[in-house]
Amino acid sequence: MDGNGRWAKERGKRRFFGHLEGVKVVKKIVKSIMMLNVKYLTLFTFSKENWQRPKAEVNMLMNLFISTIKENQNHFLKNEIKINVIGSIADLPENCQIALTQMIDATKHNTRLTLTLALSYSARLEILEAVNKILALKKT
């Protein structure tokens, strides 16, 4: 989902327009992979580095995230889509955490597609955490 803002700017539009278009593309991707009977999809949604964006843009993205989740709840339930998250949910604003937790709980028994959202993720941090877990296991 990287590049939505740049895509919009290249077309003379505001970055927000690109993010809205990105949501539409995600919907098309999900629909297409379901037609292909793909069981798992991970979307790299918002990296740790994205927190460095202007505060107004981050707030807009968080609000877009919440509204997208709420608007698609019936779609997720009707189409048996399970929502999963990787990354650091604790970094998200409380209202995002609540909306996300509710969606995860509402869809936990769905089996047609597992849609994993990578939120506040960092490959470096994941590698560091994995190494620390290995080291902790060796100590025991």
C-alpha positions as CSV (number, residue, x, y, z in Angstrom):
1,M,0.0,0.0,0.0
2,D,3.1,2.2,-0.3
3,G,3.0,5.1,-2.6
4,N,-0.7,6.2,-2.5
5,G,0.2,9.8,-1.5
6,R,2.9,10.1,-4.2
7,W,0.5,8.6,-6.8
8,A,-2.1,11.4,-5.9
9,K,0.5,14.2,-6.0
10,E,1.7,13.0,-9.4
11,R,-1.8,13.5,-10.6
12,G,-2.2,17.0,-9.1
13,K,-4.4,15.8,-6.2
14,R,-4.0,15.9,-2.5
15,R,-2.3,13.0,-0.7
16,F,-5.6,12.1,1.0
17,F,-7.1,11.3,-2.4
18,G,-4.4,8.7,-3.0
19,H,-5.2,7.0,0.3
20,L,-8.9,6.9,-0.5
21,E,-8.0,5.3,-3.9
22,G,-5.7,2.9,-2.1
23,V,-8.7,1.6,0.0
24,K,-10.6,1.0,-3.3
25,V,-7.6,-1.0,-4.7
26,V,-7.5,-3.1,-1.6
27,K,-11.1,-4.0,-1.9
28,K,-10.5,-5.1,-5.5
29,I,-7.5,-7.2,-4.5
30,V,-9.4,-8.9,-1.7
31,K,-12.3,-9.6,-4.1
32,S,-9.9,-11.0,-6.7
33,I,-8.0,-13.3,-4.4
34,M,-11.2,-14.6,-3.0
35,M,-12.3,-15.6,-6.5
36,L,-9.0,-17.5,-6.8
37,N,-9.6,-19.2,-3.4
38,V,-6.5,-17.8,-1.9
39,K,-6.7,-18.4,1.9
40,Y,-4.2,-15.8,3.3
41,L,-3.4,-12.2,2.4
42,T,-1.1,-9.9,4.3
43,L,-1.3,-6.1,3.6
44,F,1.6,-4.0,4.8
45,T,-0.7,-1.2,6.0
46,F,1.3,1.3,8.2
47,S,4.9,0.9,9.1
48,K,6.7,2.3,12.1
49,E,8.4,4.8,9.8
50,N,5.0,6.1,8.8
51,W,4.6,7.7,12.3
52,Q,7.2,10.3,11.1
53,R,4.7,11.7,8.6
54,P,3.0,15.0,9.4
55,K,0.6,14.7,12.3
56,A,-2.4,15.7,10.3
57,E,-1.7,13.0,7.7
58,V,-1.2,10.4,10.4
59,N,-4.5,11.4,12.1
60,M,-6.3,11.3,8.7
61,L,-4.9,7.8,8.0
62,M,-6.0,6.5,11.5
63,N,-9.5,8.0,10.9
64,L,-9.6,6.4,7.4
65,F,-8.5,3.1,8.9
66,I,-11.3,3.2,11.5
67,S,-14.0,4.2,9.0
68,T,-12.8,1.5,6.5
69,I,-13.0,-1.2,9.2
70,K,-16.5,-0.2,10.3
71,E,-17.8,0.2,6.8
72,N,-16.6,-3.2,5.8
73,Q,-17.6,-5.2,8.9
74,N,-20.7,-6.7,7.2
75,H,-18.5,-7.6,4.1
76,F,-16.0,-9.3,6.3
77,L,-18.7,-11.3,8.1
78,K,-20.7,-12.1,5.0
79,N,-17.7,-13.3,3.1
80,E,-16.1,-15.2,6.0
81,I,-13.0,-13.0,6.2
82,K,-11.0,-13.3,9.3
83,I,-9.0,-10.2,10.3
84,N,-5.6,-10.7,11.9
85,V,-2.9,-8.2,12.8
86,I,0.9,-8.3,13.1
87,G,3.0,-5.4,14.3
88,S,2.5,-3.2,17.3
89,I,-1.1,-2.6,17.9
90,A,-0.2,-0.7,21.1
91,D,1.3,2.1,19.0
92,L,-2.1,2.9,17.5
93,P,-4.5,5.5,19.0
94,E,-6.9,4.0,21.4
95,N,-10.0,4.4,19.2
96,C,-8.1,2.4,16.4
97,Q,-7.2,-0.3,18.9
98,I,-10.8,-0.6,20.0
99,A,-12.2,-0.8,16.5
100,L,-9.5,-3.3,15.5
101,T,-10.0,-5.5,18.5
102,Q,-13.8,-5.5,18.0
103,M,-13.3,-6.6,14.3
104,I,-10.7,-9.3,15.2
105,D,-13.2,-10.7,17.8
106,A,-16.2,-10.5,15.4
107,T,-14.3,-12.3,12.6
108,K,-12.3,-14.8,14.6
109,H,-14.3,-17.8,13.5
110,N,-14.3,-16.9,9.8
111,T,-12.4,-19.3,7.6
112,R,-12.6,-18.4,3.9
113,L,-9.8,-15.8,4.0
114,T,-7.4,-14.6,6.7
115,L,-6.6,-11.0,6.0
116,T,-3.6,-9.9,8.0
117,L,-2.9,-6.2,8.5
118,A,0.7,-5.3,9.3
119,L,0.3,-2.2,11.5
120,S,3.1,-0.2,13.0
121,Y,5.4,-2.9,11.8
122,S,9.1,-2.9,11.4
123,A,11.2,-5.6,9.8
124,R,14.2,-4.5,11.9
125,L,12.2,-4.7,15.1
126,E,10.8,-8.1,14.2
127,I,14.3,-9.5,13.6
128,L,15.5,-8.0,16.9
129,E,12.5,-9.5,18.8
130,A,13.1,-12.9,17.2
131,V,16.7,-12.9,18.2
132,N,15.8,-11.8,21.7
133,K,13.3,-14.7,21.9
134,I,16.0,-17.1,20.8
135,L,18.4,-15.8,23.3
136,A,15.8,-16.1,26.1
137,L,15.1,-19.7,25.1
138,K,18.8,-20.5,25.3
139,K,19.1,-19.1,28.8
140,T,16.4,-21.5,30.1
